[in-house]
Amino acid sequence: MQPLDYLKNYTGKNVFVKLKDGTEYSGKLRLTDNAMNLVMDETKMVTELNKLVAQLGTVFIRGSNLLFISIEPEKVTFFEQNQQQQTQPQEESKDLNDDE
């Protein structure tokens, strides 16, 4: 099964979307196409701590702006933890190199 086919199986279900600019949305997936463009209903813009910023209703999100889509909230947490772990060793190695 291809990722787009998998995503289409979640039409009508709640998803979490993060854009390349850091904006985060939570809502019900209505439509998706071959370019990964999304139409979401009951959409809310949320902060990183899942606090409500704005209730938007129906929105269109261009596929080229997507960073990731999560259909399971725990996968979002896993992604963010991995991203933090990857940046920490780089910062530590910079500190070690500064001492030399």
C-alpha positions in Angstrom: 0.0 0.0 0.0 1.4 3.4 -1.0 1.4 6.3 1.5 -1.3 8.2 -0.4 -3.6 5.1 -0.4 -3.0 4.8 3.3 -3.8 8.4 3.9 -7.0 8.2 1.9 -8.2 5.4 4.2 -8.3 8.0 7.0 -10.8 10.3 5.2 -13.3 11.4 7.8 -10.9 10.8 10.7 -8.9 13.3 12.8 -5.4 14.1 11.7 -2.6 16.3 13.0 -0.7 18.4 10.3 2.6 20.3 10.7 3.7 22.7 8.0 7.2 23.6 7.0 6.8 27.0 8.6 6.0 25.4 11.9 2.3 26.0 11.9 0.2 23.1 13.3 -3.3 22.1 12.6 -5.7 19.5 14.0 -8.9 18.5 12.2 -10.9 16.0 10.3 -9.5 15.0 6.9 -12.1 15.5 4.2 -10.1 15.1 0.9 -6.6 14.4 -0.3 -5.2 14.2 -3.9 -2.1 12.9 -5.6 -0.2 16.1 -4.8 -0.9 15.5 -1.1 -3.1 18.7 -1.0 -5.6 18.4 1.9 -9.0 19.7 2.7 -9.7 19.5 6.5 -13.0 20.2 8.4 -13.4 21.3 12.0 -9.8 22.5 11.8 -8.1 24.2 14.7 -4.7 25.9 14.6 -2.8 24.7 17.7 0.5 25.4 19.5 3.3 22.9 20.1 1.6 22.1 23.4 -1.7 21.5 21.6 -3.3 24.7 22.9 -5.9 26.3 20.7 -4.8 29.3 18.7 -7.8 29.6 16.4 -10.8 27.7 15.2 -10.8 27.8 11.4 -13.4 25.4 10.2 -12.7 24.1 6.7 -9.2 24.7 5.3 -7.2 23.8 2.2 -3.5 23.0 2.8 -1.2 22.7 -0.2 0.8 19.5 -0.2 4.1 21.3 -0.9 3.8 23.1 2.4 3.5 19.8 4.5 6.2 18.8 6.8 4.3 15.8 8.2 0.8 14.4 8.8 0.1 12.2 11.8 -3.0 10.0 12.2 -1.9 8.9 15.7 -1.0 11.5 18.3 1.7 9.4 19.9 3.6 9.4 16.6 3.8 13.2 16.7 5.5 13.0 20.1 7.9 10.3 18.8 8.9 12.5 15.8 9.5 15.6 18.0 11.6 13.6 20.5 13.7 12.1 17.8 14.3 15.5 16.2 15.4 16.9 19.6 17.8 14.0 20.2 19.4 14.5 16.8 20.1 18.2 17.4 21.5 17.7 20.9 24.7 15.7 20.0 25.6 18.3 17.3 25.3 21.1 19.9 27.5 19.1 22.4 30.2 18.4 19.7 30.3 22.2 18.9 30.9 22.9 22.5 33.8 20.4 22.6 35.4 21.9 19.5 35.2 25.4 21.0 37.5 24.3 23.9 40.3 23.4 21.5 
